[in-house]
Amino acid sequence: MRWERLVEKMSSLSQIPLEAIILYRKAIEMSGRGNHELALKYLSNAVVIAPQFTTAICEMGHCYEKLGRFPEAVSKFDKVLTIYPSHVEAEINKNRVLEKIRTDK
């Protein structure tokens, strides 16, 4: 299963402009350092360049989740699912965040 996901990601990235991929990589670096706000700026710019860049949109959901901005996280995971309805990772992430919302109330 991991191999199939890797092939899927690689084939989708081959259709993404290099500038968007560079912004995505910078975002991953910033997120890894705990700077999720800056990561979101890089990711937003990447998605402006490549609106179908589901990997970047999904990462935006992760950043929003880490910032405790759960409705925005769900919105990003929903956007991924609109573009790619069988995106398992987005579905799992969305359900996890929805559960957080339910248990926080």
Buried (B, 14 or more C-beta within 10 A) or exposed (E): EEEEEEEEEEEBBEEBEEEBBEBBEBBBEBBEEEBBEBBBBBBBBBBEBBEEBBBBBBBBBBBBBEBEBBEBBBBBBBBBBEBBEEBEBBBEBBEEBBEBEEEEE
